[in-house]
Amino acid sequence: MDKAFKIIAVVLVIGIITVRQGSLWGHSFTEQQEKAGQKDSPMLSLDEAKKIHPETSNIEETDTATFLLLDKNGKAVATLLHTSPYADNISGYAGPVPLLITLNSEGKITGIHLLQNSDTPGFVEKVKRSGMLNRWNGMSIEEALATDVDAVSGATFTSRAVDASFKKRIAVYKNSNVTQSYSWNIFLKNIISAIILALAIYAFFKPAIARKFRTPILILSLLVLGIWQGSMLSFFQFYTWLTNGIPFGLQWGLLLILFAAVLLPIFTGRSFYCAYVCPFGAAQELMGKIDKEKIHLSSRILHLLLTLRKAVLFAILLLLIIGINFDFAYIEPFSAFNINAAPLFTLVIAFLSIALSLFVSRPWCRSLCPVGQTLDFLRRRQQTNKTK
């Protein structure tokens, strides 16, 4: 009965959130949903066009998502290409990154403009600061299609989504084909994630043997999954996968970790991800090893901390259910591993959580983490056998 209640509760919450947000795994429920295999052309206001080309006095839509900008004399001054709906299925770290591409009268690329999106703001800003959006300026469409641009370090998923969206749109405009170069760097990261997952699973089922290797596994998780890759489960990740879909080609290693994080506790009743894989949990535990003498917390305080963690998860779900969107990056410390892209508030939360680990074991995990509470909710409770 308890298992059936949990399944019903999870399905119900997912259903309400997706209806509220208007999409499930990238499939829209709104009026702009696909009709007869075609999506509506995106809107472009005159004010938006003037921000890109001040001489614009009128806009003429010549094809789906293709806009001709006209001056006061009716002369064409530029062409704008909107990447939606053609690149809506291309996702960055947290969703599509729509663009406006500007072409001059000679068909040369003169600018790329990032539009409002659901990707992590820190990653988007990093792409902007890198100068990536200017690297195709002055090129013809043929030259741009033949030019490979390196991903931005620390914003790999977002920058690759920009590159793929841009090339797909200009290829459609030119009635040409585009082939994306395979990223061996992303493939390598996913392979290494899978190897770390395999080591963690071995430690999970062989705790007596693996106990002596626990510290190396924690260090590996911290350095590789955290600092190098920034690849970890978060409530923000759950939400974006749910609404925007899962970019399997980019994040299949993290998807394997998710399957293990959910299935192992369900079938064994023991926590897996939080104890063996989570880079932020590893950072707290490793800091705690500096001073093994911890403040003793009474059972009453421990119960209050657990209640607080449940309240945090409930509050997040309630906000999503009533349709209030917010940036999860501010309330979860995981983006702190990418220090140049993380909000200041997030860095403060991460610093305090790791510093408090000297005195209290895993403070973030035990009192605030919505991911931990979600996985704990799914965990099958072990029945204590009192008979001898």
VOMI-102907 format. One record per residue (C-alpha): residue in one letter; x, y, z; residue number from 0. Coordinates in steps of 0.02 Angstrom, whole numbers, plus 50000, padded with zeros to 5 digits. Example, Ala and Ser with C-alpha at 12.3 -4.5 7.8 and 13.67 -1.06 7.14 Angstrom:
! VOMI-102907
   rest       X       Y       Z    nr
      A   50615   49775   50390     0
      S   50684   49947   50357     1
! end
This chain:
! VOMI-102907
   rest       X       Y       Z    nr
      M   50000   50000   50000     0
      D   50142   50120   50045     1
      K   50229   50085   49878     2
      A   50067   50110   49780     3
      F   50035   50275   49871     4
      K   50208   50339   49827     5
      I   50187   50295   49643     6
      I   50017   50379   49636     7
      A   50084   50533   49725     8
      V   50234   50550   49608     9
      V   50127   50528   49451    10
      L   49999   50654   49516    11
      V   50131   50786   49555    12
      I   50217   50761   49387    13
      G   50050   50774   49298    14
      I   50002   50936   49385    15
      I   50172   51017   49356    16
      T   50180   50971   49172    17
      V   50003   51033   49140    18
      R   50047   51195   49229    19
      Q   50207   51217   49130    20
      G   50124   51165   48967    21
      S   50251   51033   48915    22
      L   50311   50858   48953    23
      W   50484   50799   48895    24
      G   50486   50937   48765    25
      H   50312   50904   48695    26
      S   50203   51059   48708    27
      F   50022   51056   48771    28
      T   49989   51238   48724    29
      E   49899   51314   48577    30
      Q   50067   51332   48491    31
      Q   50081   51143   48489    32
      E   50123   51060   48324    33
      K   49980   51057   48201    34
      A   49990   50946   48048    35
      G   50178   50929   48076    36
      Q   50208   51116   48079    37
      K   50232   51239   48220    38
      D   50175   51419   48215    39
      S   50304   51546   48165    40
      P   50374   51643   48314    41
      M   50321   51824   48335    42
      L   50441   51969   48306    43
      S   50391   52143   48361    44
      L   50449   52304   48281    45
      D   50534   52357   48444    46
      E   50633   52195   48448    47
      A   50686   52220   48267    48
      K   50741   52400   48301    49
      K   50853   52342   48442    50
      I   50946   52236   48315    51
      H   50936   52357   48168    52
      P   50885   52537   48216    53
      E   50839   52585   48037    54
      T   50695   52461   48034    55
      S   50524   52538   47999    56
      N   50429   52384   47946    57
      I   50441   52193   47954    58
      E   50392   52071   47819    59
      E   50385   51885   47856    60
      T   50443   51798   47697    61
      D   50441   51620   47764    62
      T   50418   51527   47927    63
      A   50531   51612   48056    64
      T   50613   51717   47918    65
      F   50590   51906   47931    66
      L   50642   52043   47811    67
      L   50680   52210   47894    68
      L   50631   52362   47790    69
      D   50681   52544   47812    70
      K   50562   52692   47791    71
      N   50584   52684   47601    72
      G   50538   52500   47596    73
      K   50716   52447   47561    74
      A   50777   52284   47639    75
      V   50912   52320   47768    76
      A   50931   52147   47846    77
      T   50857   51973   47860    78
      L   50822   51893   48029    79
      L   50814   51705   48053    80
      H   50730   51639   48210    81
      T   50792   51466   48262    82
      S   50619   51415   48325    83
      P   50531   51303   48278    84
      Y   50673   51219   48182    85
      A   50790   51198   48331    86
      D   50663   51173   48470    87
      N   50722   50995   48495    88
      I   50902   51049   48527    89
      S   50932   51067   48712    90
      G   51069   51149   48814    91
      Y   51097   51108   48996    92
      A   50917   51148   49041    93
      G   50822   51174   48880    94
      P   50826   51252   48706    95
      V   50923   51413   48677    96
      P   50828   51509   48541    97
      L   50926   51631   48433    98
      L   50898   51772   48311    99
      I   51024   51769   48168   100
      T   51054   51928   48068   101
      L   51104   51928   47885   102
      N   51149   52083   47786   103
      S   51093   52119   47609   104
      E   51240   52018   47542   105
      G   51191   51864   47642   106
      K   51335   51882   47765   107
      I   51308   51845   47949   108
      T   51318   52005   48051   109
      G   51257   51949   48222   110
      I   51181   51814   48331   111
      H   51068   51863   48475   112
      L   51019   51748   48619   113
      L   50834   51760   48660   114
      Q   50743   51723   48823   115
      N   50773   51542   48873   116
      S   50761   51420   49018   117
      D   50945   51375   49025   118
      T   51050   51413   49179   119
      P   51085   51602   49176   120
      G   51266   51578   49231   121
      F   51302   51463   49084   122
      V   51215   51581   48962   123
      E   51317   51729   49025   124
      K   51476   51627   49008   125
      V   51435   51594   48825   126
      K   51403   51778   48796   127
      R   51566   51831   48880   128
      S   51666   51702   48781   129
      G   51631   51795   48618   130
      M   51559   51637   48540   131
      L   51410   51731   48468   132
      N   51527   51839   48363   133
      R   51637   51701   48289   134
      W   51531   51681   48131   135
      N   51517   51868   48095   136
      G   51566   51914   47918   137
      M   51548   51735   47854   138
      S   51431   51676   47719   139
      I   51312   51536   47764   140
      E   51420   51410   47670   141
      E   51574   51466   47768   142
      A   51482   51460   47934   143
      L   51418   51283   47901   144
      A   51595   51226   47866   145
      T   51668   51309   48022   146
      D   51683   51211   48185   147
      V   51677   51316   48342   148
      D   51745   51246   48505   149
      A   51628   51226   48652   150
      V   51645   51351   48793   151
      S   51734   51275   48943   152
      G   51618   51273   49093   153
      A   51463   51294   48983   154
      T   51484   51146   48866   155
      F   51301   51097   48847   156
      T   51239   51275   48822   157
      S   51374   51321   48696   158
      R   51350   51161   48596   159
      A   51162   51195   48591   160
      V   51198   51370   48523   161
      D   51312   51298   48389   162
      A   51189   51161   48339   163
      S   51038   51278   48338   164
      F   51129   51408   48234   165
      K   51190   51284   48104   166
      K   51024   51194   48091   167
      R   50932   51359   48059   168
      I   51050   51426   47926   169
      A   51051   51255   47842   170
      V   50860   51260   47831   171
      Y   50868   51437   47761   172
      K   50994   51383   47629   173
      N   50902   51219   47597   174
      S   51061   51129   47641   175
      N   51111   50985   47754   176
      V   51211   51005   47913   177
      T   51312   50870   47998   178
      Q   51363   50902   48178   179
      S   51539   50849   48222   180
      Y   51543   50714   48355   181
      S   51608   50774   48522   182
      W   51735   50650   48587   183
      N   51757   50762   48738   184
      I   51575   50740   48790   185
      F   51584   50553   48751   186
      L   51738   50537   48861   187
      K   51653   50630   49004   188
      N   51503   50513   48994   189
      I   51615   50359   48991   190
      I   51709   50419   49145   191
      S   51544   50455   49232   192
      A   51490   50277   49195   193
      I   51654   50208   49265   194
      I   51633   50307   49427   195
      L   51454   50245   49437   196
      A   51514   50065   49418   197
      L   51641   50090   49559   198
      A   51506   50166   49669   199
      I   51387   50020   49636   200
      Y   51526   49898   49681   201
      A   51555   49991   49843   202
      F   51368   49992   49876   203
      F   51352   49803   49865   204
      K   51523   49763   49942   205
      P   51536   49889   50084   206
      A   51655   49786   50189   207
      I   51782   49771   50048   208
      A   51754   49946   49981   209
      R   51762   50034   50150   210
      K   51950   50058   50134   211
      F   51924   50134   49961   212
      R   51784   50252   50014   213
      T   51894   50406   50027   214
      P   51971   50383   49852   215
      I   51795   50359   49780   216
      L   51736   50520   49865   217
      I   51887   50615   49799   218
      L   51855   50546   49624   219
      S   51673   50600   49631   220
      L   51719   50773   49692   221
      L   51858   50805   49566   222
      V   51781   50722   49412   223
      L   51592   50735   49428   224
      G   51596   50898   49525   225
      I   51742   51010   49480   226
      W   51784   50944   49306   227
      Q   51613   50901   49237   228
      G   51486   50990   49348   229
      S   51383   50833   49318   230
      M   51267   50792   49461   231
      L   51084   50765   49499   232
      S   50986   50917   49556   233
      F   50804   50963   49574   234
      F   50835   51088   49435   235
      Q   50895   50945   49324   236
      F   50741   50840   49364   237
      Y   50627   50986   49320   238
      T   50710   51030   49155   239
      W   50717   50849   49098   240
      L   50533   50833   49141   241
      T   50478   50987   49045   242
      N   50608   51004   48906   243
      G   50660   50824   48877   244
      I   50824   50732   48904   245
      P   50971   50767   48785   246
      F   51024   50584   48779   247
      G   51173   50617   48666   248
      L   51247   50741   48789   249
      Q   51199   50674   48960   250
      W   51180   50486   48949   251
      G   51309   50462   49086   252
      L   51208   50568   49207   253
      L   51051   50476   49153   254
      L   51132   50310   49204   255
      I   51170   50388   49373   256
      L   50988   50440   49389   257
      F   50926   50263   49353   258
      A   51043   50193   49486   259
      A   50996   50331   49610   260
      V   50811   50288   49594   261
      L   50811   50100   49569   262
      L   50939   50043   49698   263
      P   50851   50123   49847   264
      I   50682   50059   49787   265
      F   50742   49878   49782   266
      T   50866   49878   49926   267
      G   50796   50008   50046   268
      R   50969   50088   50059   269
      S   51024   50261   50005   270
      F   51143   50255   49856   271
      Y   51170   50420   49765   272
      C   51186   50532   49917   273
      A   51306   50413   50005   274
      Y   51416   50357   49860   275
      V   51404   50473   49708   276
      C   51347   50652   49746   277
      P   51498   50770   49725   278
      F   51429   50897   49849   279
      G   51397   50761   49977   280
      A   51576   50702   49947   281
      A   51642   50879   49975   282
      Q   51552   50889   50143   283
      E   51609   50717   50199   284
      L   51790   50749   50151   285
      M   51788   50916   50244   286
      G   51714   50827   50394   287
      K   51862   50707   50400   288
      I   51976   50851   50453   289
      D   51896   50849   50625   290
      K   51806   50688   50669   291
      E   51740   50760   50833   292
      K   51566   50822   50787   293
      I   51433   50915   50883   294
      H   51311   50789   50957   295
      L   51135   50818   50889   296
      S   50991   50751   50991   297
      S   50857   50644   50910   298
      R   50737   50790   50926   299
      I   50852   50906   50828   300
      L   50882   50772   50696   301
      H   50694   50753   50678   302
      L   50675   50941   50657   303
      L   50810   50944   50523   304
      L   50723   50804   50429   305
      T   50559   50899   50443   306
      L   50644   51054   50374   307
      R   50708   50956   50224   308
      K   50532   50891   50190   309
      A   50464   51068   50204   310
      V   50591   51133   50076   311
      L   50538   51000   49951   312
      F   50354   51031   49985   313
      A   50376   51219   49961   314
      I   50466   51194   49793   315
      L   50331   51075   49731   316
      L   50193   51192   49790   317
      L   50268   51339   49694   318
      L   50281   51234   49536   319
      I   50104   51166   49556   320
      I   50029   51341   49568   321
      G   50131   51395   49418   322
      I   50269   51501   49495   323
      N   50435   51480   49405   324
      F   50602   51523   49482   325
      D   50786   51488   49455   326
      F   50833   51332   49552   327
      A   51017   51376   49534   328
      Y   50994   51501   49676   329
      I   50930   51374   49803   330
      E   51042   51226   49764   331
      P   51230   51236   49794   332
      F   51281   51118   49653   333
      S   51317   51254   49524   334
      A   51452   51318   49644   335
      F   51571   51191   49564   336
      N   51569   51307   49413   337
      I   51621   51458   49512   338
      N   51620   51579   49365   339
      A   51440   51537   49320   340
      A   51364   51518   49494   341
      P   51259   51656   49576   342
      L   51335   51736   49730   343
      F   51196   51672   49842   344
      T   51231   51494   49784   345
      L   51416   51514   49822   346
      V   51372   51573   49998   347
      I   51259   51422   50028   348
      A   51395   51304   49964   349
      F   51532   51385   50070   350
      L   51426   51381   50229   351
      S   51373   51200   50201   352
      I   51552   51140   50176   353
      A   51619   51246   50321   354
      L   51485   51179   50439   355
      S   51537   51003   50390   356
      L   51683   51024   50510   357
      F   51559   51026   50654   358
      V   51405   50933   50589   359
      S   51402   50785   50470   360
      R   51337   50833   50297   361
      P   51229   50982   50350   362
      W   51157   51019   50177   363
      C   51113   50837   50144   364
      R   51028   50812   50311   365
      S   50927   50972   50325   366
      L   50894   51056   50157   367
      C   50930   50951   50002   368
      P   50772   50926   49896   369
      V   50859   50792   49791   370
      G   50901   50689   49944   371
      Q   50723   50706   50009   372
      T   50651   50655   49840   373
      L   50760   50499   49831   374
      D   50724   50460   50013   375
      F   50538   50468   49977   376
      L   50558   50334   49845   377
      R   50664   50222   49956   378
      R   50583   50060   50015   379
      R   50584   50055   50204   380
      Q   50670   49905   50281   381
      Q   50565   49810   50408   382
      T   50656   49771   50569   383
      N   50649   49586   50608   384
      K   50634   49565   50797   385
      T   50631   49377   50798   386
      K   50792   49283   50830   387
! end
